[in-house]
């Protein structure tokens, strides 16, 4: 079971870097044979958390079978669930899938109630399903938390939500209250909509860590670092995680032409981790989260406008996932006590992110584009420090020399890189 000490996660009293893969549609879309292959592959890469929506994901790809948490009625372009009748076959199968997650030494992170099920959210106007009946929330949340708590999950009370109305808030208040009553030892957070930087005060005091998403909006990518910096400045001391940076090969939202590359994902991830969200990071592949099969319909949501995903068999092998496990390797080996953000501007460019270990003896700099760096602002110079540079696309490490008293030479990295500097006594 995970626990928290200050701004970090621990498992069995050892530091635990939360490295999640996004598989929202697992319970509705994946065969057990596919699930076994997927878990084998991700566990071998080094992932230790799988993020799953307990209910059916509203924008999942179509599946070759229909197994849903509640009886469903289709009516033209809309559908309705009978929330008073839980489908035991669905939840028994989900239980088996969570057992398989645990057999791979991975932690399930489960979303209890996605935004399309809740009135008043941003998804309210474009969701084609009926809202969850408020009076049925207690039975549903009681059931799933009792059934799944033996797997020691992390819970997201919400999925991709905002909190625009009192009714919206009342739904999530109920979910959190019931879940904590049945699984009081679990860790809780809220998965909130892209670029949102706050949650209602009554929830802020009840969460164990803050989850945000810099998301897939092209103009909002800087929130990968601005949101955690803002939270730390406000005095938030618990763990912070970007649980939805841009997914690899997802298109820019709002029908803008283009897709996020592995390098874009690296930038969002490193920017988050070095800016106050150093407890972990989440990866997503466009084709895995919706579990897409070539030739099957993709649930494109009006207002989000994402282009077609890759087949899951291709998306699972995107190399960007290895970039993010490499991030975990660097952080877990060199910054075992966590990273504090250093909110300074090098070269007048805030996208160059800087972090430091809690003893202030090891600094780390993320360079989105290669350049020379003056580290005088960090109190470092040739006489009191030495440096090494990690080429993130090649996953290699090299020594890095000073060209002047406080100026590091430009390395030979042709893409983004990370510089680690050790301050000598």
Secondary structure, 3 states (H helix, E strand, C coil): CEEEECCEEEECCEEECEEEEECCCHHHHCCHHHHHHHHHHHHHHCCCEEEEECCCCCCCCCCCCCCCCEEEEEECCEEEEEEEEECHHHHHHHHHHHHHHHHCCCEEEEEEEEHHHCCCCHHHHCCCECCCCHHHHHHHHHHHHHHHHHHCCEEEEEECECCCCHHHHHHHHHHHHHHHHHCCCCEEECCECCCCCCCCHHHHCCCCEEEECCCCCHHHCCHHHHHHHHHHHCCCCCEEEECCCCCECCECCCCCCCECCHHHHHHHHHHHHCCCCCCEEEECECCCCCCCCCCCCCCCCCCCCCCCCCCHHHHCCCCHHHHHHHHHHHHHHHCCCCEEECCCCECCECCCEEEEECCCCEEEEEECCCCCEECHHHCCCCCCEEEEEEECCCCEEEEECECCCCEECCCCCCCCEEEEEEECC
